[in-house]
Amino acid sequence: MLRIIIADPDPATRKALVLLLRRKLGTNGIVEVGDVETLIRTLAGGSPDLLLLDWRLYGSPAPDTCRLLQKAYPRLKIVVLSVDAEDEAAAIQAGADFIHKGASPDELIETLTPLLRIKPYTGDPDVDPDGVLTKEG
């Protein structure tokens, strides 16, 4: 099962992302956090496949957070989310991927699926909830 952490200070944004990821990726392994301190505690319990990190998450500047997390969890894929497209260069320089918060749901999924090496969930019974083909056809 895919494990994803959504780290965003806005509960409404987190809920919207959870609903989208469950519907489009078919995963229930999603944890929500609202600040860096909770994020660190959550990561200590086991590294997820993906971290969606809001650029302005409370507790630490996003570039610093990205660098520290990449040292501690080298396999963790980090995607920075921001309302400001100008944050993209800094996110990439910090070693993260970037998604503008104004992106469409399809753009978001198109960015995430190659990082997770999966196909979007279709509800097809021959594809398990993590997007893996379960039967050749």
Stockholm file with secondary structure:
# STOCKHOLM 1.0

chainA/1-137         MLRIIIADPDPATRKALVLLLRRKLGTNGIVEVGDVETLIRTLAGGSPDLLLLDWRLYGSPAPDTCRLLQKAYPRLKIVVLSVDAEDEAAAIQAGADFIHKGASPDELIETLTPLLRIKPYTGDPDVDPDGVLTKEG
#=GR chainA/1-137 SS CCCEEEECSCHHHHHHHHHHHHHHHCCCCEEEESBHHHHHHHHHTCCCSEEEEETTCBTSCHHHHHHHHHHHCTTCEEEEEESCGGGHHHHHHTTCEEEETTSCHHHHHHHHHHHHTCCCCCCCTTBCTTSCBCSCC
#=GC SS_cons         CCCEEEECSCHHHHHHHHHHHHHHHCCCCEEEESBHHHHHHHHHTCCCSEEEEETTCBTSCHHHHHHHHHHHCTTCEEEEEESCGGGHHHHHHTTCEEEETTSCHHHHHHHHHHHHTCCCCCCCTTBCTTSCBCSCC
//
